[in-house]
Amino acid sequence: MAWERKAYIKERSEELLGEVMSKFEEQTIDIVGTLGLRWEPLAMRFSDREDPRGDSSRRIRVCEAFDAVRREGSIIDFTKENCICPGGKHYLGLEPLPPEIVAGVWTKAYKAYGSIDTAVASVKKQPQPVKRGSHFILNPLRKSESDPDVVAFFLNPEQADRLLGLVSFNGAQPFAYYPVSNICSAISNTLVKGTSEINFLSSHSRKFAKWSPNELMVSMPFKDFELAVGNIDLSGYGSAVTGQPRV
């Protein structure tokens, strides 16, 4: 079910008894309230150590895990043992594969390219994933205990425009969209390029998870997310009062 911001604030206030919320809880409350999000942001980090809070027993695809975490508020600790999709293991750097093997998955399983040669040429043009740790830990941002590597949002186009507008308040730059992509490749691209990424949630991902046709995904480095939150009161994409342009 969708994350209830007001109910969470009330529940946590009663639990904390006057103590301060973590910065990740405060950031979640601020960005969800400002953009009117249905789903809270999710955080990802890589590590060579398991997260004792995480579920590492569930054998699952990456796209399924994102949907499960956003609905359950759970924590999933991915390794190459419990990630059951070859593409997911490749793009998250848990078990990188040669471009020819990745191209074969896109061509033979998903029929995304007309030939292996076309697929190989296309895959080689995309940012190549890098191994960053043996564990990929996925959780709601509010449950983070240290700064994550990437923050992801599932939102509608209007909310995505506002979110990226908040990031761009201190300067905007264009970025490439990679067709024939999925959630895990978007995370990889964000890490390799160090910039925000838009992903339209491919039809292949939609077969395994309950994405709305009106949803897309935006992923960004944590530094960009902190810029977005910091600009809420300053930017017209946030809560700053705007006027009508005049000539």
Secondary structure, DSSP 8 states (H G I E B T S, - for coil): ----HHHHHHHHHHHHTT----HHHHHHHHHHHHHT-SS--EEEEEESS--TTSB-S--B-HHHHHHHHHHH---EEE-TTTB--HHHHHHTTSS---HHHHHHIIIIIT--SSSHHHHHHHHHHS-------SEEEEEEGGG-SS--SEEEEEE-HHHHHHHHHHHGGG--------SS--HHHHHHHHHHH-S-EEE---HHHHTTS---TT-EEEEEEHHHHHHHHHTTTTSTTTT--------
